[in-house]
């Protein structure tokens, strides 16, 4: 389940995105941003690894260690993605003087 979600979010995160906002004066501002390609690629790879580990842990009934390793990999991927996202948001909302 987590592996599939990581796989899809990594694939969706590769494309550029744009956000449009209107200022009080009526001016329209378009801000475009793109996520890190390395973070998206790592998300896809960890998603595939989590899917494979989940299937292997279902096949080999006594190997609960595979599920635990999958959870650790998914946790590491979520930590990396949240760090990338927070860095992007800080860069978006701060201005240079």
N, C-alpha and C positions, 0 to 999 in steps of 0.2 A: 504494500500500500504506500509506504513512505518512498520507496524506490521509484514507483510510477509518478508520484507527485514531483519528486526531484527531477526526473527525466523530462517531464512536460514543462516545468517552470524553467529549467535550463534552456530548453529549446525555444521557449517564448521570449526569454530574456536576451537572446542574441540580437534581435532586431532593434533599430533605433526607435525612440519614442518622442513624442512632442506633447507639450502641455500649453494650453492657450488661456490667458487671463486678461481681463479688462481692467484697466486702471480707472480711478474715479474721474479723471479728466476725459474719459472716452477713448483713450489710446489702447490699442490691443497689443499685447506682448506675447510672443511665442517663444517658449523655451524648449529647446530640443536637448535630449540627453541620451546616452547610450550606456548600458551596463558593461562591466568588464567582460571581455571575451574569455579571459582565463577563468574567471569565476563561473561563467556559464558552462564552459567546457568541463570544468571540474565537477560542477553540479550534475551534468549529464553522465560523466564517468562513474561518480559515486552512486547515482541512481541505478545505473546498469548493474553495478556491483551489489547493491542492496537487493535488487530483484533476484540476481543469481544466488546470493546467500540465502534469501528467503526460500527459494525453490529447493536448494540443497538441504536446508534444515527441515523441510517437509518430507523430503525423500528419506533422509537418514534420521529416523525418529529419535535416537538417543543423542544426537549432536545439537544440544541447545546452545553450545558455544558459538555456532555459526550465526544464530539469531542475535546473540549479544554483540558479536563483532559487527554485524550489520547495523545495530543500533548505535554503536560508537561511531561508525562511518557516517551515518545520517546526522548525528549530533555535530560532528566536525564540519560537515557540509553546511548545516544551518548556521553554525558559528561564523564560518567564512562568509556566507552570503549576507548575514546581518551586519558584519563589519564592512563589507563592500557597500551595502545600502546606506549605512549611517555615514560613511565617508562621502558618498555622493550627495546626500542631503545637506551635510555641513558645507560642502563646496557650493551647493546650489544657493543656500541662504546667506552665505557670507559674501561680503563685497570687499574688494581690495581698494585701499585708499591711494 
